[in-house]
Amino acid sequence: MNIKPWFRKLSAVVLTIVLSWTIFSLPANAFVGDLVQSLNKQKLLTTNECNYCDLSGEDLSGEDLYGSALIKANLSGADLSDTLLNEAKLMGANLTGSDLSRSSLLGVRLNNANLTNADLSNAQLNNAEMSETVLLGATLTGAELEGALVFESNLSDAIAEGTNFYNAYLSDSDLSNANFFNARMENVQLSGATLTHTNFTAADLFRATMPNDTTYNGDVSQFGAYD
């Protein structure tokens, strides 16, 4: 008995079914994903709470999210520019690649959050809580971080030109390869911080506490930084 023609027909049928499932399931899944995100956005705007929600890529620019709860939410790639986020709870949130430029984040809680490559230029982060926060490659140009608590955080490769860190705590944080050109850093706490190849050109480090707990004396080269 020759089974080759029968087998070929069966294979063709199976392949057609598999392709049909693939073609029709992908748009459906995308539609469901978009619907869920839209519902999450409405929930946030209505209740001011959306912990663990997927809001990746959402446009939340200019929204009033004062005191909102977004614990461990996925906000990667989201547009949060010009958004009011004072005292918001964003602990453990994923903000990778998000746009937070010009946003107000006074007293925000960003502990354990991931802000890799996020844009925080000209944002207001005074008195923010940012312990164990990832700011790898983040842009902080012109931002205000006066009195911010940035303990044990990763700011390597961050751009912080002209940023205000007055009275901020950066203890035990990694600032390697970061650019603090012309930054205001009076009284900043850098105890235990890593300053390898950090650029402090034109930065004001008056009375700053250095990694070895000494007071800034005009020399940062001993810590591997540039002045």
C-alpha positions as CSV (number, residue, x, y, z in Angstrom):
1,M,0.0,0.0,0.0
2,N,1.4,3.4,-1.0
3,I,0.8,5.8,1.9
4,K,2.9,8.7,0.5
5,P,0.0,10.6,-1.2
6,W,-2.3,10.1,1.8
7,F,0.5,11.3,4.1
8,R,1.2,14.3,2.0
9,K,-2.5,15.3,2.0
10,L,-2.7,14.9,5.8
11,S,0.4,17.0,6.2
12,A,-1.0,19.7,4.1
13,V,-4.2,19.8,6.1
14,V,-2.3,19.9,9.4
15,L,-0.1,22.7,8.1
16,T,-3.2,24.7,7.0
17,I,-4.8,24.3,10.4
18,V,-1.6,25.4,12.2
19,L,-1.2,28.4,9.9
20,S,-4.8,29.4,10.4
21,W,-4.4,29.3,14.2
22,T,-1.2,31.4,14.0
23,I,-2.7,34.0,11.6
24,F,-5.9,34.5,13.6
25,S,-4.6,34.1,17.1
26,L,-1.9,36.8,16.8
27,P,-4.3,39.7,16.0
28,A,-6.7,38.4,18.7
29,N,-3.9,38.3,21.3
30,A,-2.8,41.8,20.3
31,F,-6.4,43.1,20.5
32,V,-6.9,41.5,24.0
33,G,-3.6,43.0,25.1
34,D,-4.6,46.5,23.9
35,L,-8.0,46.1,25.6
36,V,-6.4,45.1,28.9
37,Q,-4.1,48.1,28.8
38,S,-6.9,50.4,27.9
39,L,-8.9,49.1,30.9
40,N,-5.8,49.5,33.1
41,K,-5.4,53.1,32.1
42,Q,-9.1,53.8,32.8
43,K,-8.8,52.1,36.2
44,L,-5.7,54.3,37.0
45,L,-7.4,57.5,36.0
46,T,-10.6,56.6,37.8
47,T,-9.3,55.1,41.1
48,N,-5.7,56.5,41.1
49,E,-4.5,52.9,41.7
50,C,-3.2,50.2,39.4
51,N,-0.6,48.1,41.2
52,Y,1.0,45.4,39.1
53,C,-0.8,46.7,36.0
54,D,0.6,46.6,32.4
55,L,0.7,50.2,31.2
56,S,3.7,49.8,28.9
57,G,3.8,52.4,26.1
58,E,0.7,54.2,27.4
59,D,0.2,57.9,26.9
60,L,-0.2,59.4,30.4
61,S,1.3,62.8,29.7
62,G,-0.1,65.7,31.5
63,E,-2.3,63.6,33.8
64,D,-2.9,64.3,37.5
65,L,-1.7,61.2,39.2
66,Y,-0.9,62.8,42.6
67,G,-0.4,60.1,45.2
68,S,-1.2,57.3,42.8
69,A,-0.4,53.7,43.6
70,L,1.6,52.0,40.9
71,I,3.6,49.4,42.8
72,K,5.4,47.0,40.5
73,A,3.5,48.4,37.5
74,N,4.9,48.0,34.0
75,L,5.3,51.5,32.6
76,S,8.2,50.8,30.3
77,G,8.2,53.1,27.3
78,A,5.2,55.1,28.8
79,D,4.8,58.8,28.1
80,L,4.7,60.4,31.6
81,S,6.0,63.8,30.5
82,D,4.5,66.8,32.3
83,T,2.6,64.4,34.6
84,L,1.8,65.2,38.2
85,L,3.2,62.3,40.3
86,N,3.9,63.9,43.6
87,E,4.0,61.3,46.4
88,A,3.2,58.6,44.0
89,K,4.0,55.0,45.0
90,L,6.1,53.5,42.3
91,M,8.2,51.0,44.3
92,G,9.5,48.2,42.1
93,A,7.9,49.7,38.9
94,N,9.4,49.1,35.5
95,L,10.0,52.5,33.9
96,T,12.6,51.4,31.4
97,G,12.8,53.9,28.6
98,S,9.9,55.9,29.9
99,D,9.5,59.7,29.3
100,L,9.3,61.5,32.6
101,S,10.6,64.8,31.4
102,R,9.3,67.9,33.1
103,S,7.1,65.7,35.4
104,S,6.6,66.6,39.0
105,L,7.7,63.7,41.3
106,L,8.0,65.5,44.7
107,G,8.3,63.0,47.5
108,V,7.8,60.1,45.0
109,R,8.7,56.6,46.2
110,L,10.8,54.9,43.5
111,N,12.6,52.3,45.7
112,N,13.7,49.3,43.7
113,A,12.2,50.8,40.5
114,N,13.9,50.3,37.1
115,L,14.5,53.6,35.2
116,T,17.1,52.4,32.8
117,N,17.4,54.9,29.9
118,A,14.5,56.9,31.2
119,D,14.2,60.6,30.4
120,L,13.9,62.6,33.6
121,S,15.2,65.8,32.2
122,N,13.9,68.9,34.0
123,A,11.8,66.7,36.3
124,Q,11.1,67.7,39.9
125,L,12.4,64.9,42.3
126,N,13.0,66.8,45.5
127,N,12.8,64.6,48.6
128,A,12.2,61.5,46.4
129,E,12.9,58.1,47.9
130,M,15.1,56.1,45.4
131,S,16.9,53.5,47.3
132,E,18.2,50.5,45.2
133,T,16.8,52.2,42.1
134,V,18.3,51.5,38.7
135,L,19.0,54.7,36.7
136,L,21.5,53.2,34.3
137,G,21.9,55.5,31.3
138,A,19.1,57.7,32.5
139,T,18.9,61.4,31.5
140,L,18.6,63.7,34.5
141,T,19.7,66.9,32.8
142,G,18.3,70.0,34.6
143,A,16.4,67.9,37.1
144,E,15.8,68.8,40.7
145,L,16.8,66.2,43.3
146,E,17.3,68.4,46.4
147,G,17.2,66.2,49.5
148,A,16.5,63.1,47.5
149,L,17.4,59.7,49.1
150,V,19.3,57.8,46.4
151,F,20.9,55.0,48.5
152,E,22.6,52.0,46.9
153,S,21.3,52.9,43.5
154,N,22.8,52.5,40.0
155,L,23.5,55.7,38.2
156,S,26.3,54.5,36.0
157,D,26.3,56.2,32.5
158,A,23.6,58.6,33.7
159,I,23.6,62.1,32.3
160,A,23.1,64.7,35.0
161,E,24.4,67.9,33.5
162,G,23.3,71.0,35.5
163,T,21.2,68.8,37.9
164,N,20.5,69.9,41.4
165,F,21.6,67.3,44.1
166,Y,21.8,69.8,46.9
167,N,21.7,67.9,50.3
168,A,20.9,64.7,48.4
169,Y,22.1,61.2,49.6
170,L,23.9,59.1,47.1
171,S,25.6,56.9,49.6
172,D,26.8,53.5,48.3
173,S,25.6,54.2,44.8
174,D,27.3,53.4,41.6
175,L,28.1,56.7,39.7
176,S,30.7,55.2,37.4
177,N,30.9,56.9,33.9
178,A,28.1,59.3,34.9
179,N,28.2,62.9,33.8
180,F,27.7,65.5,36.5
181,F,29.0,68.4,34.5
182,N,28.0,71.7,36.2
183,A,25.8,69.9,38.7
184,R,25.0,71.5,42.0
185,M,26.2,69.0,44.7
186,E,26.8,71.0,47.9
187,N,26.4,68.9,51.0
188,V,25.8,65.8,48.9
189,Q,26.5,62.5,50.6
190,L,28.8,60.2,48.6
191,S,29.9,57.8,51.3
192,G,30.8,54.5,49.8
193,A,29.9,55.6,46.3
194,T,31.7,54.4,43.2
195,L,33.1,57.3,41.2
196,T,35.2,55.5,38.6
197,H,35.4,57.8,35.5
198,T,32.7,60.0,36.9
199,N,32.7,63.5,35.4
200,F,32.5,66.3,38.0
201,T,33.8,69.0,35.7
202,A,32.5,72.4,36.9
203,A,30.3,70.7,39.6
204,D,29.9,72.3,42.9
205,L,30.9,69.8,45.6
206,F,31.3,72.3,48.5
207,R,31.1,70.4,51.8
208,A,30.3,67.1,50.0
209,T,31.1,63.9,51.9
210,M,33.3,61.8,49.7
211,P,33.4,58.0,49.4
212,N,36.0,57.6,52.2
213,D,33.8,59.9,54.5
214,T,36.2,62.8,54.1
215,T,35.0,66.3,53.1
216,Y,35.6,67.4,49.6
217,N,39.0,69.1,49.3
218,G,39.1,70.0,45.6
219,D,40.4,66.6,44.4
220,V,38.2,63.7,43.1
221,S,41.0,62.0,41.1
222,Q,41.8,59.8,44.1
223,F,38.5,58.2,43.7
224,G,38.9,57.7,39.9
225,A,36.7,60.6,39.0
226,Y,37.4,63.6,36.7
227,D,37.2,67.2,38.0
